[in-house]
Amino acid sequence: MKLRQLLMALLALTLFAAACGDGDSAEQPATTEAAVATTEAAEEPVATTVAAEEPPTTSAPEEEPAEPVTLQFWTWFPPEATMERVIADFEAKNPDIRIELTLFESTAYQDRLPLALSSGDSIDVAAVQTSTMVNVVRSYLDPLPPLFDQHASAALADGIAPAALSQARLLAEDSEIYIAPLGFLGSAAAYYNVDLLDELGIDVPRTRSDLMAMVEAVESQRPDLLPISFTGANWFLDEIVLTVTEQISPGFFNSVRYDAGGSWNSPTFAAAFEAVTSAFEDGIFSLDVLDLDYGRPIEIFQQGGAVMFLQGTWESGILSAPFRAANGIEMDNVTASPLPLLVENGSPSIRAFIEVGLAVPSHSEHKAEAVRFIEYMTSGDGVDAWVTDLFAAPARVGYSVPQDVFTTELAASGFAELLAVLSDPGSDRNNVSDFSAVAGDAVIDTIISGTPVAEQVEFLQSEWESGRYSNVG
């Protein structure tokens, strides 16, 4: 502004001097125009200077990223090593969610979960054991289909096999679906050391006569081996008998379990009971297994001391190369099959049921994130993360186990055989555990003491009708 005033003053003096001097008046306009031009030119740097001095525009402060949501996940299964691998994969693909795992022993979990839910403990995803536990805890859980409709990428029914959802609905007295199952388990199944079969010159046994031939080959060529390794615990003997009933008459167990006209003193069950107990008499099954607890038969088989191993499909990890490597199992050539037929005119079968149902407690504050984790575990990428252990046959619609899980075609085809019967089981493996122990004790009594089968099946029917088993029907 001072510069402008100075220039204006100089202009005035110039004009005054021109008016008073000797110059031609015609030169005045030119002088005036030059002065104005000089003034305008002089003013431009002033405008530029003012613009340069304006304070810079300040951008809005950046918002800090939100902290990841932490989900509290309670379960008893799969094992910790498996869950750590699965959780790491989920968190890498979902950086806004963290999983805090609380893992219990199975029996302790039956007591701890109902107590924690009733107390309102902070649990966002709860694994639920698929028997009577669903009814025990369902009042603390939200039905899953509406939650999936709201928060998942697809409806619950789009990702999980219809048979699995039907069994999930069956477990709740109000017929709601509270759990999304990981997969199916079945029993009993058979596993084989293929190298030993090759050494003995025999194929995978399919019938009772095949089993007898295998036993005779072992006795003559490798008497140091146990032909068939399995636990003689009462519950597993009951599993074998019930598998044979399904070989004879698929659906038998359901007809008794759900009060649909079946009975333990029926010819079907008596024939299965006889087939199993006589297998001990004939030497197909060794009396030595009656003294083996759960873990010992597995050790014998994995260490090369048995040709064949019987257990549920939850032991199918032995077929998986990654599982064997992770657990230090030095067996490269294994396969599996449904339980060989112990009766004439039977057909391969199994009892199967859903296992490890994932649920959302009603008091969870992170239900949207909980549903994302459950969807990942049951019908998303998580299946690939846990299936390498083969502890369950996935319930995900249209799922195929990656072939790199297996090292041989025999292992892959063996698991495919198990999947075939698991996907179309004779009956549900919806056990009544306390009754199963009684039934298994009856089998042992006949094996050891020779109590007639007819007496045993009448005894079991009277037990079933006694009212001592609260979850019958």
C-alpha positions as CSV (number, residue, x, y, z in Angstrom):
1,M,0.0,0.0,0.0
2,K,2.9,2.4,0.8
3,L,4.4,1.7,-2.6
4,R,1.1,2.5,-4.3
5,Q,0.8,5.8,-2.4
6,L,4.4,6.7,-3.4
7,L,3.7,5.9,-7.1
8,M,0.6,8.0,-7.0
9,A,2.5,10.9,-5.5
10,L,5.2,10.6,-8.2
11,L,2.5,10.6,-10.8
12,A,1.0,13.7,-9.4
13,L,4.4,15.5,-9.4
14,T,5.0,14.4,-13.0
15,L,1.7,15.8,-14.1
16,F,2.3,18.9,-12.2
17,A,5.7,19.3,-13.8
18,A,4.3,18.7,-17.3
19,A,1.7,21.3,-16.7
20,C,4.3,23.8,-15.7
21,G,7.1,23.0,-18.2
22,D,7.9,23.9,-21.8
23,G,7.0,20.6,-23.4
24,D,4.3,20.2,-26.0
25,S,0.8,19.5,-24.6
26,A,0.4,16.7,-27.1
27,E,2.9,14.7,-25.2
28,Q,0.8,14.7,-22.0
29,P,-1.5,11.7,-22.8
30,A,1.5,9.6,-23.7
31,T,3.1,10.5,-20.5
32,T,0.0,9.7,-18.5
33,E,-0.5,6.3,-20.3
34,A,3.1,5.4,-19.5
35,A,2.7,6.4,-15.9
36,V,-0.5,4.3,-15.6
37,A,1.2,1.4,-17.3
38,T,4.1,1.7,-14.9
39,T,1.7,1.9,-12.0
40,E,-0.1,-1.3,-13.1
41,A,3.1,-3.1,-13.7
42,A,4.3,-2.1,-10.3
43,E,1.1,-3.3,-8.6
44,E,1.4,-6.8,-10.0
45,P,4.2,-8.0,-7.7
46,V,2.1,-6.7,-4.8
47,A,-0.8,-9.0,-5.7
48,T,1.6,-11.9,-6.1
49,T,3.2,-11.2,-2.8
50,V,-0.2,-11.2,-1.0
51,A,-1.1,-14.6,-2.6
52,A,2.1,-16.1,-1.5
53,E,1.6,-15.0,2.0
54,E,-1.8,-16.7,2.4
55,P,-1.6,-19.6,4.9
56,P,-1.5,-23.1,3.4
57,T,-4.6,-25.2,3.4
58,T,-4.6,-27.7,6.3
59,S,-5.9,-31.3,5.4
60,A,-8.2,-33.1,7.9
61,P,-6.3,-35.5,10.3
62,E,-6.2,-39.1,9.2
63,E,-8.2,-41.5,11.2
64,E,-6.3,-44.3,12.9
65,P,-7.3,-47.8,11.7
66,A,-9.8,-49.5,14.1
67,E,-8.4,-52.2,16.4
68,P,-9.2,-55.8,15.2
69,V,-12.2,-57.4,16.9
70,T,-11.1,-60.3,19.1
71,L,-13.4,-63.4,19.1
72,Q,-13.4,-65.7,22.1
73,F,-13.6,-69.3,20.7
74,W,-14.2,-72.3,23.0
75,T,-13.8,-75.8,21.8
76,W,-12.5,-79.3,22.7
77,F,-11.7,-80.3,19.1
78,P,-9.9,-80.3,16.6
79,P,-6.5,-80.6,18.4
80,E,-4.5,-77.5,19.3
81,A,-1.9,-77.9,16.5
82,T,-4.7,-78.0,13.9
83,M,-6.6,-75.1,15.3
84,E,-3.4,-72.9,15.5
85,R,-2.9,-73.5,11.8
86,V,-6.5,-72.8,10.9
87,I,-6.6,-69.6,13.0
88,A,-3.4,-68.3,11.5
89,D,-4.9,-68.8,8.0
90,F,-8.2,-67.1,9.0
91,E,-6.5,-64.1,10.6
92,A,-4.2,-63.6,7.5
93,K,-7.3,-63.5,5.3
94,N,-9.3,-61.4,7.8
95,P,-7.0,-58.9,9.4
96,D,-9.8,-57.1,11.2
97,I,-10.5,-60.2,13.3
98,R,-8.4,-62.0,15.9
99,I,-9.3,-65.4,17.4
100,E,-8.5,-66.2,21.0
101,L,-8.7,-70.0,21.4
102,T,-9.7,-71.8,24.7
103,L,-9.3,-75.5,24.3
104,F,-10.6,-78.1,26.8
105,E,-10.4,-81.8,27.3
106,S,-13.6,-83.4,26.1
107,T,-15.1,-84.5,29.4
108,A,-14.3,-81.2,31.1
109,Y,-15.9,-79.3,28.2
110,Q,-19.2,-81.0,28.8
111,D,-19.4,-79.3,32.2
112,R,-17.6,-76.0,31.5
113,L,-19.5,-74.8,28.5
114,P,-23.0,-75.0,29.9
115,L,-21.8,-73.3,33.1
116,A,-20.0,-70.5,31.2
117,L,-22.9,-69.8,28.9
118,S,-25.4,-69.7,31.7
119,S,-23.1,-67.2,33.5
120,G,-22.8,-65.0,30.5
121,D,-19.1,-65.4,30.1
122,S,-17.5,-63.7,27.1
123,I,-17.8,-66.4,24.3
124,D,-18.3,-65.5,20.7
125,V,-18.1,-68.9,19.0
126,A,-18.8,-72.1,20.9
127,A,-18.2,-75.6,19.6
128,V,-21.0,-77.8,20.7
129,Q,-20.8,-81.6,21.1
130,T,-23.4,-83.2,18.9
131,S,-25.4,-85.3,21.2
132,T,-27.4,-84.1,24.2
133,M,-25.4,-80.9,24.6
134,V,-27.4,-79.0,21.9
135,N,-30.5,-79.2,24.0
136,V,-28.6,-78.4,27.2
137,V,-27.3,-75.1,25.8
138,R,-29.7,-74.1,23.1
139,S,-31.4,-71.4,25.2
140,Y,-28.1,-69.5,25.3
141,L,-27.6,-69.7,21.5
142,D,-29.0,-67.8,18.5
143,P,-30.5,-69.8,15.6
144,L,-28.0,-69.7,12.8
145,P,-30.0,-69.4,9.6
146,P,-31.1,-65.8,10.3
147,L,-27.6,-64.8,11.3
148,F,-26.2,-66.3,8.1
149,D,-28.8,-64.4,6.1
150,Q,-27.7,-61.2,7.7
151,H,-23.9,-61.5,8.0
152,A,-22.6,-64.4,5.8
153,S,-21.8,-64.4,2.1
154,A,-24.4,-67.1,1.5
155,A,-27.3,-68.8,3.2
156,L,-26.4,-71.6,5.7
157,A,-28.2,-74.1,3.5
158,D,-26.2,-73.1,0.5
159,G,-22.9,-74.2,2.0
160,I,-23.6,-77.2,4.2
161,A,-25.0,-80.6,3.1
162,P,-28.7,-81.1,3.7
163,A,-28.1,-84.3,5.7
164,A,-25.8,-82.4,8.1
165,L,-28.4,-79.7,8.6
166,S,-31.2,-82.3,9.1
167,Q,-29.1,-83.9,11.8
168,A,-28.4,-80.5,13.4
169,R,-32.2,-79.8,13.5
170,L,-32.8,-83.2,14.9
171,L,-30.7,-82.4,18.0
172,A,-32.9,-79.5,19.2
173,E,-36.3,-80.1,20.7
174,D,-37.6,-77.0,19.0
175,S,-36.3,-78.1,15.6
176,E,-34.2,-75.0,15.2
177,I,-30.7,-75.1,13.8
178,Y,-28.2,-73.8,16.4
179,I,-25.0,-75.3,15.1
180,A,-23.1,-75.4,11.8
181,P,-21.3,-78.8,11.7
182,L,-17.8,-79.2,10.5
183,G,-18.3,-82.7,9.1
184,F,-19.3,-86.3,9.6
185,L,-17.9,-89.1,11.8
186,G,-18.7,-92.7,11.5
187,S,-17.9,-96.1,13.1
188,A,-16.6,-98.7,12.7
189,A,-14.0,-98.5,9.9
190,A,-10.9,-100.4,8.9
191,Y,-7.3,-99.2,8.1
192,Y,-4.6,-101.3,6.6
193,N,-0.8,-101.5,6.3
194,V,-0.5,-102.0,2.6
195,D,3.1,-103.0,2.7
196,L,2.2,-105.9,5.1
197,L,-0.7,-106.9,2.9
198,D,1.7,-107.1,-0.1
199,E,4.2,-109.1,1.9
200,L,1.5,-111.6,2.9
201,G,0.2,-111.7,-0.7
202,I,-3.3,-110.7,0.1
203,D,-5.7,-107.9,-0.9
204,V,-7.8,-105.7,1.3
205,P,-10.3,-108.0,2.9
206,R,-13.9,-107.5,2.1
207,T,-15.7,-110.4,3.7
208,R,-15.6,-112.7,6.7
209,S,-13.8,-115.4,4.7
210,D,-11.2,-112.8,3.5
211,L,-10.5,-111.9,7.1
212,M,-10.1,-115.5,8.0
213,A,-7.6,-116.0,5.2
214,M,-5.7,-112.9,6.3
215,V,-5.4,-114.3,9.9
216,E,-4.2,-117.6,8.6
217,A,-1.6,-115.9,6.4
218,V,-0.3,-113.9,9.4
219,E,-0.1,-117.0,11.6
220,S,1.8,-118.9,9.0
221,Q,4.1,-116.2,7.6
222,R,4.4,-113.5,10.3
223,P,3.3,-114.9,13.7
224,D,4.9,-111.8,15.3
225,L,2.1,-109.6,14.0
226,L,-1.3,-109.0,15.4
227,P,-3.7,-109.5,12.5
228,I,-6.4,-107.0,13.6
229,S,-5.7,-104.4,16.2
230,F,-8.5,-102.5,18.1
231,T,-9.5,-101.6,21.6
232,G,-11.7,-104.1,23.5
233,A,-13.3,-101.4,25.5
234,N,-17.1,-101.9,25.9
235,W,-18.2,-98.9,23.9
236,F,-16.2,-99.9,20.9
237,L,-17.4,-103.5,20.9
238,D,-20.9,-102.0,20.8
239,E,-19.8,-99.9,17.8
240,I,-18.7,-103.0,15.9
241,V,-22.0,-104.8,16.7
242,L,-24.0,-101.8,15.6
243,T,-22.0,-101.5,12.3
244,V,-22.8,-105.1,11.6
245,T,-26.5,-104.5,12.2
246,E,-26.3,-101.8,9.5
247,Q,-24.7,-104.3,7.1
248,I,-27.7,-106.6,7.6
249,S,-30.4,-104.0,7.8
250,P,-29.6,-100.3,7.1
251,G,-31.6,-98.0,9.4
252,F,-31.9,-100.6,12.2
253,F,-30.3,-98.3,14.8
254,N,-32.5,-95.4,13.9
255,S,-35.6,-97.6,14.3
256,V,-34.6,-98.3,17.9
257,R,-33.0,-94.9,18.8
258,Y,-36.0,-92.9,17.6
259,D,-38.7,-95.3,18.8
260,A,-39.7,-96.3,15.3
261,G,-40.5,-99.9,15.9
262,G,-37.1,-101.4,16.3
263,S,-36.0,-103.5,19.3
264,W,-32.8,-105.0,20.7
265,N,-34.3,-108.4,21.0
266,S,-35.0,-108.5,17.2
267,P,-33.4,-111.1,14.9
268,T,-31.3,-108.4,13.2
269,F,-29.5,-107.3,16.3
270,A,-29.2,-110.9,17.6
271,A,-27.5,-111.9,14.3
272,A,-25.1,-109.0,14.5
273,F,-24.3,-109.8,18.1
274,E,-23.6,-113.4,17.2
275,A,-21.5,-112.4,14.2
276,V,-19.1,-110.3,16.4
277,T,-18.9,-112.7,19.4
278,S,-18.3,-115.7,17.1
279,A,-15.5,-113.8,15.4
280,F,-13.6,-114.1,18.7
281,E,-14.4,-117.8,18.9
282,D,-13.2,-118.4,15.3
283,G,-10.0,-116.6,15.9
284,I,-10.7,-113.7,13.5
285,F,-10.5,-111.3,16.4
286,S,-7.9,-112.0,19.1
287,L,-8.8,-112.2,22.7
288,D,-5.7,-110.1,23.4
289,V,-7.5,-107.0,22.2
290,L,-9.9,-107.1,25.2
291,D,-7.0,-105.8,27.4
292,L,-6.1,-102.9,25.0
293,D,-7.1,-99.4,25.9
294,Y,-7.8,-96.8,23.3
295,G,-4.2,-95.7,22.5
296,R,-2.4,-99.0,22.5
297,P,-3.9,-100.5,19.3
298,I,-3.1,-97.3,17.4
299,E,0.6,-97.5,18.6
300,I,0.8,-101.2,17.5
301,F,-0.6,-100.4,14.0
302,Q,1.5,-97.3,13.5
303,Q,4.7,-99.1,14.6
304,G,4.1,-101.9,12.0
305,G,2.9,-104.5,14.5
306,A,-0.6,-105.1,13.0
307,V,-1.8,-105.6,9.5
308,M,-5.2,-104.1,10.2
309,F,-6.7,-101.5,12.6
310,L,-10.3,-100.9,13.5
311,Q,-11.6,-97.6,14.8
312,G,-14.0,-94.8,13.9
313,T,-13.4,-92.5,10.9
314,W,-12.0,-89.9,13.3
315,E,-8.7,-91.8,13.0
316,S,-8.5,-91.3,9.2
317,G,-5.6,-88.9,9.7
318,I,-3.4,-92.0,9.3
319,L,-4.2,-91.7,5.5
320,S,-3.0,-88.1,5.3
321,A,0.7,-87.5,4.4
322,P,0.7,-84.0,6.1
323,F,-0.8,-85.6,9.3
324,R,1.7,-88.4,9.4
325,A,4.6,-86.0,8.9
326,A,3.4,-83.6,11.6
327,N,3.0,-86.5,14.1
328,G,6.1,-88.5,13.3
329,I,4.3,-91.5,11.9
330,E,6.6,-93.5,9.7
331,M,4.1,-95.2,7.5
332,D,3.9,-94.3,3.8
333,N,1.6,-97.0,2.4
334,V,-1.8,-97.1,4.1
335,T,-5.4,-97.4,2.9
336,A,-8.9,-97.8,4.4
337,S,-12.3,-99.4,3.8
338,P,-15.7,-99.8,5.5
339,L,-15.7,-102.6,8.0
340,P,-15.5,-105.9,6.1
341,L,-18.7,-107.9,6.0
342,L,-19.0,-110.1,9.0
343,V,-22.3,-111.6,7.8
344,E,-23.4,-113.2,4.5
345,N,-25.6,-111.2,2.1
346,G,-24.7,-108.0,3.9
347,S,-23.5,-104.7,2.3
348,P,-21.0,-102.1,3.4
349,S,-22.5,-99.6,5.8
350,I,-21.7,-97.4,8.7
351,R,-23.5,-95.3,11.3
352,A,-22.5,-91.6,10.9
353,F,-23.3,-88.3,12.5
354,I,-22.3,-84.7,12.4
355,E,-19.4,-83.6,14.6
356,V,-18.1,-80.3,16.1
357,G,-21.1,-77.9,15.6
358,L,-20.2,-74.2,15.8
359,A,-22.6,-71.9,17.4
360,V,-23.0,-68.2,18.3
361,P,-24.0,-67.4,21.9
362,S,-26.8,-64.9,22.3
363,H,-24.7,-62.6,24.5
364,S,-21.9,-62.3,22.0
365,E,-21.2,-58.6,21.0
366,H,-19.5,-59.6,17.8
367,K,-22.0,-61.8,16.0
368,A,-21.2,-60.5,12.5
369,E,-17.5,-61.5,12.9
370,A,-18.5,-64.8,14.6
371,V,-20.6,-65.7,11.6
372,R,-17.7,-64.9,9.3
373,F,-15.4,-67.3,11.3
374,I,-18.1,-70.1,11.3
375,E,-18.7,-69.7,7.6
376,Y,-14.9,-69.9,7.0
377,M,-14.6,-73.1,9.1
378,T,-17.6,-75.0,7.7
379,S,-18.1,-73.9,4.1
380,G,-15.2,-71.6,3.3
381,D,-11.4,-71.8,2.9
382,G,-11.0,-73.1,6.4
383,V,-12.1,-76.6,5.3
384,D,-8.9,-76.8,3.3
385,A,-6.9,-75.7,6.4
386,W,-8.2,-78.5,8.7
387,V,-9.1,-81.3,6.3
388,T,-5.4,-82.4,6.0
389,D,-5.9,-84.1,9.4
390,L,-9.0,-86.0,8.0
391,F,-10.5,-86.1,11.4
392,A,-14.0,-85.6,9.8
393,A,-15.5,-85.9,6.4
394,P,-16.4,-82.3,5.5
395,A,-20.1,-81.3,5.5
396,R,-19.4,-78.6,2.9
397,V,-21.5,-79.0,-0.2
398,G,-19.7,-80.6,-3.1
399,Y,-16.3,-80.7,-1.3
400,S,-13.4,-82.9,-2.5
401,V,-10.3,-83.5,-0.4
402,P,-7.2,-82.2,-2.2
403,Q,-5.2,-85.0,-3.7
404,D,-1.9,-83.8,-2.3
405,V,-3.2,-84.9,1.1
406,F,-2.5,-88.5,0.0
407,T,0.7,-90.1,-1.1
408,T,-0.8,-93.0,-2.9
409,E,-3.9,-93.7,-5.0
410,L,-4.8,-96.5,-2.6
411,A,-5.0,-94.0,0.3
412,A,-7.1,-91.7,-1.8
413,S,-9.4,-94.4,-3.0
414,G,-9.7,-95.8,0.6
415,F,-10.8,-92.5,2.0
416,A,-13.3,-92.2,-1.0
417,E,-14.8,-95.5,0.1
418,L,-15.3,-94.1,3.6
419,L,-16.8,-90.9,2.2
420,A,-19.3,-93.0,0.2
421,V,-20.7,-94.7,3.3
422,L,-20.5,-91.6,5.4
423,S,-22.5,-89.6,3.0
424,D,-25.2,-92.3,2.9
425,P,-25.0,-93.9,6.3
426,G,-27.3,-96.7,7.4
427,S,-28.2,-94.9,10.6
428,D,-27.3,-91.9,12.6
429,R,-24.4,-92.4,15.1
430,N,-26.5,-90.6,17.7
431,N,-25.3,-92.7,20.6
432,V,-26.7,-93.1,24.0
433,S,-23.4,-93.4,25.7
434,D,-24.4,-94.9,29.0
435,F,-26.4,-97.6,27.3
436,S,-23.6,-98.3,24.9
437,A,-21.4,-99.2,27.8
438,V,-24.0,-101.7,29.0
439,A,-24.4,-103.2,25.6
440,G,-20.6,-103.6,25.2
441,D,-20.3,-105.2,28.6
442,A,-22.9,-107.8,27.4
443,V,-20.7,-108.5,24.4
444,I,-17.7,-109.1,26.6
445,D,-19.7,-111.3,28.9
446,T,-20.7,-113.6,26.0
447,I,-17.1,-113.7,24.7
448,I,-15.6,-114.6,28.1
449,S,-18.4,-116.5,29.8
450,G,-20.4,-117.8,26.9
451,T,-23.7,-116.3,28.0
452,P,-26.2,-117.1,25.1
453,V,-26.9,-114.3,22.7
454,A,-30.7,-114.8,23.1
455,E,-30.3,-114.0,26.8
456,Q,-28.2,-110.9,26.2
457,V,-30.6,-109.3,23.7
458,E,-33.6,-109.8,26.0
459,F,-31.6,-108.3,28.8
460,L,-30.6,-105.3,26.7
461,Q,-34.2,-104.7,25.6
462,S,-35.4,-104.7,29.3
463,E,-32.6,-102.2,30.1
464,W,-33.7,-100.0,27.3
465,E,-37.2,-99.9,28.5
466,S,-36.2,-99.4,32.2
467,G,-36.2,-95.6,32.1
468,R,-32.6,-95.4,33.3
469,Y,-31.4,-93.8,30.1
470,S,-32.7,-90.2,30.1
471,N,-31.9,-89.5,26.4
472,V,-33.7,-92.4,24.9
473,G,-36.3,-91.7,22.2
